[in-house]
């Protein structure tokens, strides 16, 4: 049996709020992440771990999720999430 997949990949964690801002409002967002995917691949990143971007009261940096079925508006839309994931 081979090694687990995570033994042979580079994992890069992204905190959406501070990673890349696509619309100039000072808050990183999902389109900003999507715009940097080719760069991450060029760096050798094979797996991306994205911190929570769901709707949240933001009392715990987004980990206090209030709606697992929607994106916090400051980060974008469900369509933005789908585009990033594809």
Secondary structure, 3 states (H helix, E strand, C coil): CCCCHHHHCCEEEECHHHHCCCCCCCCCCHHHHHHCHHHHHHHCCCEEEECCCEEECCCCCCCCEEEEEEECCCCCCHHHHHHHHC
